[in-house]
Amino acid sequence: MGDVIKFKRPTAAEKHKGKTLCRSGFHKWKVVQDKQFDVKQGKLVTIYQCQRCGERKVQAQ
């Protein structure tokens, strides 16, 4: 016979860690790509990504 392994379910705090701030609009933005040229806008753009939830935003300069 083998050993019995108990599986631990994540608690609600572990499951939703960091997502409540993002839902309220408080993202933690980090620059992914700086000064990329966008052909459609004809401008330099910077791509930001939230470290907690992974949402992306593009800001023209």
N, C-alpha and C positions, 0 to 999 in steps of 0.2 A: 504494500500500500504506500501511497504517497503522502506527503505532508499536506495538511489543510491550510490554505492561505486565506486570510480574511481580507476582503477588499474594502477600502475606506472610501466612502462617498465624500465628495467635497462639500464643505459647509456653504451656506448661502453667502457668507462673507468672502470665502475664497472664490466662489463661482462668479461673483459680480464685482470683483476687486478692480477698482479704477474706472468702471463704466458709469457710475452714478455721476461723477464730475463731468464726463463727456456729454451725458444726456442733458445736463443743465447748461451746457454751452461753454464749459471751462476745459478746453482741450489743452494738451501739452504739445505744442507745435515744435517740430524739428525740421531743419532744412534737409531735403533729400537731394535736390539738384539745384544749384545756383546758376543763374544767368544762362538759361537755355533759351534759344530763339524760337518763337512761335510764328510759323509762316502765316497762319490765318489772321492773327492780330497784327503781325508785323512789328512785334516788340519783344524785348527780353522779358522772360518770365522766371519766377522762382517757384519751385514746387515744395510745399510743406506737407508733412505727414504727422498725424498725432501718434505719439509713442504708446498711448494706452489703448486706443480703439482701432487705429489704422486708417482713419478717414484722411482723405487728401484734399488739399485746396491749392489753387494756382493763383498767384498774385502777379499782375503786370507791373513793370517798373517804368 
